[in-house]
Amino acid sequence: MASLIQILHFRLSRYADPNKFTTDYVDWSLNGIRDTIRKTLGDDSWGETIKGIPGGRDIGQELVQKYYGKSQASGKYKGCASYEDYRELLEKERDLNAIKIMTPDHLHAAVAIASLKKGKHVVTHKPIANLYA
């Protein structure tokens, strides 16, 4: 997500994650996610009080709002809605062009199929399923 947010002609505007806030995300390193967010925001102190590996929709929404807020005169941006359930996002947010799937592997197929049925472009960089029949 951090690399996508930096593309000038691309705008992240919605975020769905069943986790509101968690510190037990799986990552290759203890500080990988934290360091990526720090670099993206230009804030070396971001998340210094968070123990563990941060994640969830609150973290995603905060990243989007702080990143886009940097380019606003007020320093604030409030244009990122967050949802607990991707199905609610797909029902309510009809103007979306694409969905970037960053869920655990076992959810990729369900999110991708539902998104494609709504006519959305889908980006996923992990396996779409973990079983081959």
GICORQUI-V452584 format. One line per field, one symbol per residue. psi: psi as a letter, one per 30 degrees, with the letter a starting at -180 (. if undefined). A space follows every 50 residues. Layout:
BEGIN
psi: ???
END
This chain:
BEGIN
psi: eeeeffkegkjkflkkkfkeklghlklflegeeeeeeeeefhjffkgffk kajkalfeeeeeeeeeefffgkefgkkggjlkkekfeeeeeeifgkelkj khlleffeeeeeeeeefggkkkkkglkflgkk.
END
